[in-house]
Amino acid sequence: MARILLVEDARHSSAAVLHGLLHDAGHEVEQIADGAAALERILHAPPALTLLEVALPRIDGLQVLEAVRSLSDHPIIMLTARTREAARLRGLDLGADDYVCKPFSPREVVARVNTVLRRHAQRRHAARPSAAVAFAEAD
């Protein structure tokens, strides 16, 4: 279905469960545990969607989000233990498509991934002129 980048510390059991459920839902999942490596991957070979932890080595998830948003509307869902309202608002203000606090239901995250992917596809489709409009404009 879609390539998903899971940027999360592999030592967390929730990451393994989420990885498995995403795979079972038909997604191809790549996991990275470092913010700088994730940013490089998103900018040079973007997946369909990124699930992004905030607490990461080298570059934190909010910095990754901010850098990506300055260049792209790439779909990003934040996954984090930072549950305070200020942290959630910061992530959303920086452009996260969703913000999921730990502990989370892995099945709910898969549902949110599918929803964000659908919305992103609809936005991209709506942004393209239809063939009929393009043909009419050519006359």
C-alpha positions as CSV (number, residue, x, y, z in Angstrom):
1,M,0.0,0.0,0.0
2,A,2.3,2.8,1.2
3,R,5.9,3.2,2.4
4,I,6.0,4.4,6.0
5,L,9.0,5.7,7.8
6,L,8.8,4.9,11.5
7,V,11.3,7.2,13.4
8,E,11.3,5.7,16.8
9,D,13.8,4.1,19.2
10,A,13.7,0.4,18.3
11,R,14.0,-0.6,22.0
12,H,10.4,0.4,22.7
13,S,8.0,-2.6,22.5
14,S,5.3,-0.3,21.1
15,A,7.5,0.4,18.0
16,A,7.7,-3.4,17.3
17,V,4.0,-3.8,17.7
18,L,3.3,-0.8,15.5
19,H,5.7,-2.0,12.9
20,G,4.0,-5.3,12.8
21,L,0.5,-3.9,12.5
22,L,1.5,-1.4,9.8
23,H,3.0,-4.3,7.9
24,D,-0.1,-6.4,8.4
25,A,-2.2,-3.5,7.0
26,G,-0.2,-3.8,3.8
27,H,2.4,-1.0,4.4
28,E,6.1,-1.3,3.8
29,V,7.8,0.0,7.0
30,E,11.3,1.3,7.4
31,Q,12.5,2.2,10.9
32,I,15.2,4.7,11.8
33,A,16.1,5.7,15.4
34,D,18.1,9.0,14.6
35,G,16.7,12.4,13.8
36,A,19.5,13.4,11.4
37,A,19.2,10.1,9.4
38,A,15.4,10.5,9.3
39,L,15.6,14.1,7.9
40,E,18.1,12.9,5.3
41,R,15.8,10.1,4.3
42,I,12.6,12.2,4.2
43,L,14.3,14.9,2.0
44,H,16.1,12.6,-0.4
45,A,13.8,9.6,-0.7
46,P,10.5,10.6,0.9
47,P,8.2,7.8,2.0
48,A,4.4,8.2,1.8
49,L,4.2,9.2,5.4
50,T,6.5,9.6,8.5
51,L,5.7,8.6,12.1
52,L,8.0,10.8,14.1
53,E,9.1,10.6,17.7
54,V,10.1,13.9,19.3
55,A,12.9,12.6,21.6
56,L,15.6,11.5,19.1
57,P,19.4,11.6,19.0
58,R,21.3,14.3,17.1
59,I,18.2,16.2,15.9
60,D,14.9,16.1,17.8
61,G,11.6,15.3,16.0
62,L,10.4,18.9,16.2
63,Q,13.5,20.1,14.4
64,V,13.0,17.4,11.8
65,L,9.3,18.5,11.4
66,E,10.3,22.2,11.1
67,A,12.9,21.4,8.5
68,V,10.6,19.2,6.4
69,R,7.8,21.7,6.6
70,S,10.0,24.5,5.3
71,L,10.3,22.5,2.0
72,S,7.4,20.1,1.8
73,D,3.9,19.1,2.8
74,H,5.1,15.6,3.4
75,P,2.6,13.8,5.8
76,I,4.0,13.6,9.4
77,I,2.3,12.2,12.5
78,M,4.1,12.9,15.7
79,L,4.4,10.0,18.2
80,T,5.6,11.1,21.6
81,A,5.6,10.8,25.3
82,R,5.4,14.6,25.6
83,T,1.8,14.9,26.6
84,R,1.6,18.4,27.9
85,E,-0.7,20.7,26.0
86,A,2.1,23.1,25.1
87,A,4.1,20.3,23.5
88,R,1.1,19.1,21.5
89,L,0.3,22.6,20.3
90,R,3.9,23.2,19.3
91,G,3.9,20.1,17.2
92,L,0.6,21.0,15.5
93,D,1.7,24.6,15.1
94,L,4.9,23.4,13.3
95,G,2.7,21.5,10.8
96,A,2.3,18.0,12.1
97,D,-0.7,16.3,10.5
98,D,-1.5,14.6,13.8
99,Y,0.0,14.2,17.2
100,V,-0.4,11.0,19.1
101,C,0.7,10.7,22.8
102,K,2.2,7.6,24.4
103,P,1.0,5.3,25.5
104,F,-1.0,4.8,22.4
105,S,-3.1,2.1,20.8
106,P,-1.1,0.7,17.9
107,R,-4.4,-0.1,16.0
108,E,-5.5,3.5,16.4
109,V,-2.2,4.8,15.0
110,V,-2.6,2.5,12.0
111,A,-6.1,4.0,11.5
112,R,-4.7,7.5,11.8
113,V,-2.0,6.7,9.3
114,N,-4.6,5.5,6.8
115,T,-6.7,8.6,7.4
116,V,-3.8,11.0,6.9
117,L,-2.7,9.1,3.7
118,R,-6.3,9.4,2.4
119,R,-6.4,13.1,3.2
120,H,-3.0,13.8,1.6
121,A,-4.0,11.9,-1.6
122,Q,-7.3,13.9,-1.8
123,R,-5.4,17.2,-1.4
124,R,-2.9,16.2,-4.1
125,H,-5.7,15.1,-6.4
126,A,-7.7,18.3,-5.8
127,A,-4.6,20.4,-6.6
128,R,-4.2,18.9,-10.1
129,P,-6.4,20.3,-12.8
130,S,-8.6,17.7,-14.4
131,A,-8.0,16.6,-17.9
132,A,-11.3,18.3,-19.0
133,V,-10.2,21.6,-17.5
134,A,-6.8,21.4,-19.0
135,F,-8.3,20.5,-22.5
136,A,-10.8,23.3,-22.3
137,E,-8.0,25.8,-21.4
138,A,-6.0,24.7,-24.5
139,D,-8.8,25.8,-26.8
